[in-house]
Amino acid sequence: MPIESKTKPAKVTASEWNNTGREIRALLEGKDLQTDITLNNYGTDKVGEGPPLHVHPYDEIFTITEGRARFTVGDKTIDAEAGDVILGPANIPHGYQNLGPGRLVSLDIHLSQEWIQYDLADKWDQSSVRISAESKMKSEESQSGQKDGDSHA
């Protein structure tokens, strides 16, 4: 006998989570759907550009939906193209760049209710954590109406 689900079916329309024309085109945090998976849709037309080295306290799965990318995951270099899937294990530095020619698009699956990212610099510190990318995607006008206390440290 199946166990009853704690969550209900839901639909999030493209216009509710897409930000076409930006590098981070879309972010849908799992907490908004009461699930443990966060989606991040990334795209760039610039060859050589991509998310710099960073880590997450959870696994991340990259799905290349368009173009070609060169990943650095720990001490490995992995080239991927549309249709390929790459695993970035928790707490292992990773990043990727557009190999070209043309556009790179990836749908990144974060195994977490929220997007938590530590960008690598000389050292890790609390100021390098990004709990949510929403503030990076909203215009300044909409940020002025954002309530305090959205982030967790």
C-alpha positions in Angstrom: 0.0 0.0 0.0 1.5 3.4 -1.0 2.3 5.9 1.7 0.4 9.2 1.4 2.5 12.1 0.2 3.1 15.1 2.4 3.2 17.4 -0.6 0.5 18.2 -3.2 1.0 18.5 -7.0 2.0 21.9 -8.1 2.8 23.8 -11.3 5.2 26.8 -11.6 4.8 28.5 -15.0 7.8 29.6 -17.0 7.0 33.2 -16.4 7.1 32.6 -12.6 10.6 31.3 -12.5 12.4 32.3 -15.8 14.5 35.4 -16.2 15.4 35.2 -19.9 18.4 37.3 -20.9 20.4 36.8 -17.7 23.2 34.4 -16.9 21.1 32.9 -14.0 18.0 32.6 -16.2 15.9 30.8 -13.6 16.0 29.7 -10.0 13.3 27.6 -8.3 14.1 26.8 -4.7 12.7 23.5 -3.4 11.3 25.1 -0.3 8.8 26.9 -2.6 7.5 23.5 -3.7 8.1 21.8 -0.3 10.7 19.5 -1.8 14.4 18.9 -1.4 15.6 19.8 -4.9 16.4 23.3 -6.2 16.7 24.1 -9.9 19.0 26.7 -11.4 18.9 27.4 -15.2 22.2 29.0 -16.4 23.0 30.3 -19.8 25.7 32.4 -21.5 26.6 33.3 -25.1 30.2 34.2 -24.2 32.8 31.6 -24.8 35.0 31.1 -21.8 32.4 32.4 -19.3 30.6 30.4 -16.7 30.2 30.0 -12.9 33.6 30.3 -11.2 34.9 27.7 -8.8 32.6 27.3 -5.8 31.3 24.6 -3.5 27.9 23.6 -2.1 27.2 21.6 1.1 25.1 19.2 -1.0 25.5 17.3 -4.3 24.8 19.2 -7.6 23.8 17.5 -10.9 24.5 19.5 -14.1 22.5 18.7 -17.3 23.8 20.4 -20.4 20.8 21.3 -22.5 22.6 23.3 -25.2 26.2 23.8 -26.2 29.4 22.6 -24.8 31.1 23.1 -21.4 34.4 22.4 -19.7 34.0 21.5 -16.1 36.5 21.5 -13.3 35.4 19.2 -10.5 38.0 18.8 -7.8 41.2 17.8 -9.7 39.3 16.5 -12.8 38.6 18.4 -16.0 35.5 17.1 -17.8 34.2 18.2 -21.2 30.5 17.9 -21.7 27.9 18.6 -24.5 24.2 18.8 -24.9 22.6 15.7 -23.3 25.5 15.0 -20.9 25.1 14.9 -17.1 27.9 15.7 -14.7 27.9 15.2 -10.9 29.5 17.8 -8.6 29.7 16.1 -5.2 29.1 18.0 -2.0 32.0 20.1 -0.7 34.1 19.5 -3.9 35.2 22.7 -5.7 33.6 22.9 -9.1 32.8 25.4 -11.9 32.4 25.4 -15.7 32.9 27.5 -18.8 31.3 27.7 -22.2 33.5 26.0 -24.7 31.5 27.3 -27.7 30.9 27.8 -30.4 27.6 29.4 -29.5 25.4 29.4 -26.5 25.8 27.2 -23.4 22.7 26.4 -21.3 22.6 24.1 -18.3 19.9 23.0 -15.9 21.6 22.5 -12.6 19.9 20.4 -10.0 20.8 21.2 -6.4 20.0 18.5 -3.9 18.8 21.0 -1.3 15.7 23.0 -0.4 17.6 26.2 -1.0 20.5 27.4 -3.0 23.6 27.6 -0.8 26.9 28.5 -2.5 30.4 29.3 -1.2 32.4 31.1 -3.8 36.1 30.3 -3.5 38.6 33.0 -2.7 41.7 33.2 -0.5 39.6 31.6 2.3 36.1 30.7 3.2 34.2 33.2 5.3 30.6 33.8 6.2 30.4 36.8 3.7 31.0 34.4 0.8 27.8 32.5 1.3 24.8 33.1 -1.0 21.7 31.5 0.5 19.4 32.6 -2.4 20.0 33.9 -5.8 16.7 35.8 -5.9 18.3 39.1 -4.8 20.8 38.8 -7.7 18.0 38.3 -10.3 15.5 41.0 -9.2 15.7 44.5 -10.3 16.5 47.2 -7.8 12.9 48.5 -7.9 11.5 45.1 -6.8 14.3 44.7 -4.2 13.2 47.8 -2.4 9.9 46.1 -1.5 11.6 42.9 -0.4 11.1 42.0 3.3 14.0 41.7 5.7 15.1 38.3 7.0 15.0 36.5 3.7 18.5 35.0 4.2 19.7 32.6 6.8 23.2 32.6 8.0 
